[in-house]
Amino acid sequence: MALDPIVGEPKHDRYDVVIIGGAMIGSSCAWFLSANPDFNGRILVVERDPNYAFASTSHTNSCTRLQFSNEINIKISQFNAEFLRNFRDNLGGDPDIPDIQLHEFGYMFMAATEDGAAVLRENQAVQAACGAETRLMTPAEIAEAFPFYNTDDIVLGSYNPSDEGYFDGNTMFQWWRRKARENGAEYVTNEVVAIGRTGNRVDSVTLSSGERIEAGLVVNASGPRASATAQMAGLDIPVEPRRRYTFIFDVEQKLGQDLPLTIDPTGVTMRTDGAYFMCGCPPDDDPAVAYDDFYLDHAIWEDKIWPALANRVPAFEAVKVLNSWVGHYAYNVLDQNAVIGPHHEVGNFLFVNGFSGHGFQQSAAMGRGISELVAYGVFRGLDLSPLGYDRIVSGTPFLEKAII
């Protein structure tokens, strides 16, 4: 489904909710809020990049997993999996809405040390208590189930074949966007260049085209630009853009079965991608970068990724790179987890930021959560308060041990 163009000026000079950022997270918020029967206010979504060329949404690998160490992250992904399985019905039953399939090739976390294995055991206990089908596997069990792996240096694996894999998040995003607009949410191609604030409330946004729009509430859904957006209101959030590398490759020797999304002890990830394979990693030197810095350092393939691939899957010794790109994580420097909810002093400024690579798989729960905060003042579905802004104020990280 091609994106319909969004242009023009806002139709009104006041909106109950202004959402800054109209990509995956912003559009989830817009749809959930516009579909909430207990909210009938005006919604304005301001998106500076109408083609989403620089958005994390356009560079995502669109995967989901339950293998986290913290209960709330597991439940967030469980909600997302259930939501996408019933996507058409959840959006009102429009027959034009396609089914969204979850391709369940699973995730395989591998530990090469006893300390790493202990973490996998602890995590699996939490996952099992939440109903996940994660199972621990010895090297021999891994080799029997997936004979293409080299497990000589592996102590333990953790694998879950259910509710983990790839889904078409881009289609989910496009339909959220379309249905939000049908419900009355207004999208404009523009940029917020200032946020007005009186005391402990924000009261307006100013657009690059010159309009000053009164706002009852502002939602920061700016992805890697979250900090710049917050600073316009005199607020802070420790989120910055960091480069993440993705390569698509083919092989001469086929594996004969799907490759789970494998988290190698080196930090390199690899998985099945249709008829081909996808892999990636963070750089060893991982600084914040400019918002438009998508430089691809090809040396990372030769120096880090390919050696890890060939070691873990010997069939990957002979590969051909077909495509590659760089995307940005909206990286939460404090703890690499989402921040959702109001500022502790400026209560009508809501954050939904800092996903650090988890945005697509957490988008449904986050959109619903923002809708609940706006309509009711509290979370009603999942209690997302452990991911609130208070921990930013106190500098207390939200502990999640399964960060990729």
C-alpha positions in Angstrom: 0.0 0.0 0.0 1.6 3.3 -1.1 1.5 6.1 1.3 -0.9 8.9 0.3 0.7 12.3 0.4 0.3 14.5 3.4 0.6 18.2 2.8 -1.2 21.4 3.6 -1.7 23.6 6.7 -3.5 22.6 9.9 -7.3 23.1 9.7 -7.5 24.5 13.2 -5.6 26.8 15.5 -6.1 24.6 18.5 -5.9 20.8 19.0 -6.5 18.7 22.1 -3.5 16.5 21.3 -0.5 17.3 19.1 1.7 14.3 18.3 5.2 15.3 17.2 6.3 12.5 14.9 4.0 10.4 12.6 6.0 7.3 12.0 5.3 3.9 13.6 5.0 5.0 17.2 3.2 8.3 16.4 0.7 6.6 14.1 0.0 3.9 16.7 -0.8 6.6 19.2 -2.9 8.5 16.7 -4.9 5.4 15.7 -5.5 4.1 19.3 -6.5 7.6 20.5 -8.8 8.3 17.5 -10.4 4.9 17.9 -11.0 5.3 21.7 -14.7 5.8 22.2 -14.0 7.8 25.3 -12.0 10.5 23.5 -13.5 12.9 21.0 -10.9 15.6 20.8 -8.9 16.9 17.9 -5.6 15.2 17.1 -2.8 16.8 15.0 0.1 14.7 13.9 3.1 16.7 12.7 5.6 14.8 10.6 8.7 16.5 9.2 9.7 13.7 6.8 6.7 12.8 4.6 8.6 10.0 2.8 10.0 8.7 6.2 13.4 8.5 4.5 15.3 9.2 7.7 12.8 7.5 10.1 13.8 4.4 12.1 10.5 3.0 10.8 11.9 2.8 7.3 15.1 1.0 8.4 13.7 -1.5 10.9 14.2 -5.3 10.7 10.6 -5.7 12.0 11.1 -8.6 14.4 9.4 -9.4 17.7 10.4 -11.6 20.6 9.3 -12.7 24.1 12.8 -13.4 25.3 13.2 -10.5 27.7 14.2 -10.7 31.4 11.6 -8.3 32.7 7.9 -9.3 32.9 6.5 -6.0 31.5 8.6 -6.3 28.4 7.4 -9.8 27.8 3.8 -8.8 28.2 4.2 -5.9 25.9 5.4 -8.2 23.1 2.7 -10.7 23.9 0.1 -8.0 23.4 1.7 -7.0 20.1 1.7 -10.5 18.8 -2.0 -11.0 19.7 -2.9 -7.6 18.2 -1.2 -8.3 14.8 -2.8 -11.7 14.6 -6.2 -10.1 14.7 -5.1 -6.9 13.0 -8.1 -6.6 10.6 -10.7 -7.1 13.3 -8.8 -4.8 15.7 -9.0 -2.0 13.1 -12.7 -2.5 12.5 -13.0 -5.3 10.1 -12.3 -3.4 6.8 -12.0 -6.1 4.2 -9.2 -4.1 2.4 -7.0 -4.5 5.5 -4.6 -7.5 4.9 -3.8 -10.2 7.3 -0.4 -9.7 9.0 1.5 -12.9 9.4 4.0 -13.5 12.1 6.7 -15.7 10.6 7.8 -17.7 13.7 11.3 -18.8 13.1 12.0 -18.0 16.8 15.0 -16.4 18.5 18.1 -18.4 19.6 20.1 -16.7 22.3 23.5 -18.3 22.7 25.8 -18.2 25.8 29.5 -19.0 25.5 30.3 -18.6 29.3 28.8 -20.0 32.5 27.9 -16.5 33.5 26.0 -16.0 30.3 24.2 -19.3 30.7 23.1 -18.3 34.2 21.5 -15.2 32.8 19.7 -17.3 30.2 18.4 -19.6 32.9 17.1 -16.7 35.0 15.5 -15.1 32.0 13.8 -18.3 30.9 12.2 -18.7 34.4 10.6 -15.3 34.0 9.5 -16.0 30.5 7.9 -19.3 31.4 6.0 -17.7 34.3 4.5 -15.3 31.7 3.4 -18.2 29.5 6.3 -18.1 26.9 7.4 -21.4 25.4 11.1 -20.7 25.8 13.2 -23.7 26.4 16.9 -24.1 27.3 19.0 -26.2 25.1 22.4 -27.9 25.6 24.9 -27.7 22.7 24.0 -31.2 21.8 20.3 -30.4 21.6 21.0 -27.3 19.6 23.1 -29.3 17.1 20.4 -32.0 16.8 17.6 -29.5 16.1 19.7 -27.1 14.0 22.6 -29.1 12.5 24.0 -26.1 10.6 25.3 -24.5 13.8 28.8 -24.8 15.2 28.3 -25.2 18.9 31.8 -26.1 20.0 32.2 -22.9 22.0 28.5 -22.7 23.3 27.6 -23.5 26.9 23.8 -23.0 26.6 21.1 -21.8 24.2 17.6 -20.4 24.8 15.1 -20.9 22.0 11.4 -20.0 21.7 9.5 -21.1 18.6 6.2 -19.2 19.4 5.4 -15.5 19.0 8.9 -14.8 17.9 10.1 -13.9 14.4 9.3 -11.4 11.6 6.1 -9.5 10.9 5.2 -6.9 8.3 5.4 -3.9 10.6 5.4 -1.5 7.6 1.9 -2.6 6.6 0.8 -2.3 10.2 2.2 1.3 10.3 0.5 2.3 7.0 -2.9 1.1 8.1 -2.6 2.7 11.5 -1.9 5.9 9.7 -4.7 5.6 7.1 -7.3 4.6 9.7 -6.3 7.3 12.1 -6.9 9.8 9.4 -10.3 8.2 8.6 -11.1 8.6 12.2 -10.4 12.3 12.1 -6.7 12.6 13.1 -5.1 15.2 11.0 -1.6 14.7 9.6 0.5 17.6 8.2 3.9 17.7 6.6 5.7 20.3 8.7 8.2 20.6 11.6 7.7 21.7 15.1 10.3 24.4 15.7 9.2 25.7 19.1 7.0 24.5 22.0 5.3 27.1 24.2 5.2 26.6 27.9 3.6 28.5 30.7 4.8 27.3 34.1 4.3 23.6 34.4 2.2 23.2 31.2 3.0 23.3 27.6 0.4 25.3 25.7 1.4 25.5 22.0 3.6 24.4 19.2 5.0 26.6 16.5 5.5 25.1 13.0 8.3 25.9 10.6 5.7 27.4 8.2 4.9 30.0 10.9 1.6 28.8 12.5 1.3 28.8 16.2 -1.0 26.0 17.3 -2.5 25.8 20.7 -2.2 22.4 22.3 -4.0 20.8 25.2 -1.4 18.1 25.4 1.8 17.3 23.5 3.1 13.7 22.7 6.8 13.4 21.9 6.9 10.5 19.3 10.1 11.9 17.6 12.1 8.7 17.5 15.9 9.5 17.5 15.0 13.2 17.7 13.3 12.8 21.0 15.8 14.9 22.9 15.6 17.8 20.5 11.8 17.8 20.8 11.9 17.7 24.6 14.5 20.5 24.7 12.1 22.8 22.9 9.9 22.6 26.0 12.8 23.0 28.3 12.9 19.3 29.2 15.4 16.5 28.9 15.4 12.9 27.9 18.6 10.8 27.4 17.8 9.6 23.9 20.2 9.9 21.0 20.6 8.4 17.5 23.0 5.6 17.1 23.9 3.7 13.9 22.9 0.1 13.4 24.0 -2.0 10.4 22.0 -4.5 8.4 23.2 -6.7 5.6 21.2 -9.1 3.3 23.2 -12.0 1.9 22.8 -15.2 -0.1 24.7 -18.4 0.3 25.9 -21.2 -2.0 25.1 -24.0 0.5 21.4 -23.9 1.7 20.6 -24.8 5.3 17.5 -26.8 4.7 15.5 -25.1 7.4 14.8 -21.6 8.8 17.6 -19.9 10.7 16.3 -18.6 14.0 17.2 -15.0 14.8 20.4 -15.9 16.4 22.1 -13.7 19.0 25.7 -14.8 18.8 28.0 -14.2 21.8 30.0 -11.8 19.6 26.9 -9.5 19.4 26.3 -10.3 15.7 22.7 -11.3 14.9 21.6 -13.4 11.9 18.3 -14.8 10.7 16.3 -16.1 7.8 14.9 -13.4 5.5 12.7 -15.1 3.0 14.9 -16.9 0.5 18.0 -15.0 1.8 19.5 -14.1 5.2 19.8 -11.0 7.3 22.5 -10.1 9.7 23.7 -7.1 11.7 25.4 -5.7 14.7 26.2 -2.5 16.6 29.6 -1.0 16.0 32.3 -1.6 18.6 32.7 2.2 18.9 29.0 3.3 19.4 28.8 7.0 19.7 25.8 9.3 19.2 25.6 10.5 15.6 24.0 13.3 13.7 20.3 12.8 12.8 21.2 12.6 9.1 24.3 10.5 9.5 23.7 7.1 7.9 27.3 6.4 6.9 27.8 2.7 6.3 31.3 1.5 7.4 31.8 -1.5 5.1 34.8 -2.6 7.2 32.4 -3.8 9.8 31.3 -6.6 7.5 34.9 -7.9 6.9 36.2 -7.3 10.4 33.2 -8.3 12.6 30.2 -9.7 10.9 31.5 -12.2 8.4 33.9 -13.9 10.8 31.1 -14.4 13.3 28.8 -15.7 10.6 31.3 -18.2 9.3 32.2 -19.4 12.8 28.6 -19.9 13.9 27.3 -21.4 10.7 30.1 -22.9 8.6 27.8 -22.8 5.5 28.2 -19.0 5.7 31.9 -19.2 4.8 30.8 -18.6 1.2 28.3 -15.7 1.0 27.3 -12.9 -1.3 26.1 -9.6 0.1 23.0 -8.4 -1.8 22.0 -5.3 0.1 23.0 -3.2 3.1 21.8 -0.2 5.0 22.2 1.8 8.2 19.3 2.7 10.5 19.2 4.6 13.8 18.3 3.3 17.1 16.5 5.8 19.3 19.0 4.9 22.0 18.0 5.4 25.7 21.4 6.1 27.3 20.1 5.3 30.8 18.9 1.7 30.2 18.0 1.0 26.6 14.3 0.7 27.4 11.2 2.7 26.4 10.1 5.8 28.3 6.3 6.3 28.3 4.2 8.8 30.3 4.2 12.4 31.5 7.1 14.5 32.6 7.2 14.6 36.4 6.5 18.4 36.5 5.1 19.2 33.1 2.2 16.8 33.2 0.7 17.5 29.8 3.9 16.6 27.9 4.0 12.9 27.3 7.0 10.9 26.3 6.9 7.7 24.1 10.6 7.4 23.3 13.8 5.6 23.7 12.9 2.2 22.3 16.5 1.3 21.5 15.5 -1.1 18.7 12.3 -2.4 20.3 9.9 0.1 18.8 8.1 -2.1 16.3 7.5 -5.0 18.6 6.3 -2.6 21.4 4.3 -0.2 19.2 0.8 -1.6 19.8 1.1 -1.6 23.6 2.6 1.9 23.5 -0.1 3.4 21.3 -2.8 1.9 23.6 -0.9 3.2 26.6 -0.8 6.7 25.4 -4.5 6.6 24.4 -5.3 5.4 28.0 -3.2 8.2 29.6 -4.9 10.8 27.4 -8.5 9.5 27.9 -8.3 8.3 31.5 -5.2 9.6 33.1 -4.0 6.1 33.9 -2.9 2.9 32.2 -5.8 0.4 32.0 -4.5 -2.5 29.9 -0.8 -3.1 30.9 0.7 -1.2 33.7 3.5 0.6 31.9 4.4 2.8 34.8 7.7 1.0 35.4 8.8 2.5 32.1 7.8 6.0 33.3 9.8 9.2 33.3 10.4 9.1 37.1 13.3 6.8 36.6 15.0 9.3 34.3 14.7 11.9 37.1 16.2 9.6 39.7 18.8 8.1 37.4 17.5 4.6 38.3 17.8 2.2 35.3 15.0 -0.2 34.4 16.8 -3.5 34.5 16.5 -5.5 31.4 19.2 -8.2 30.9 18.2 -9.3 27.4 19.3 -6.3 25.4 20.4 -6.8 21.8 
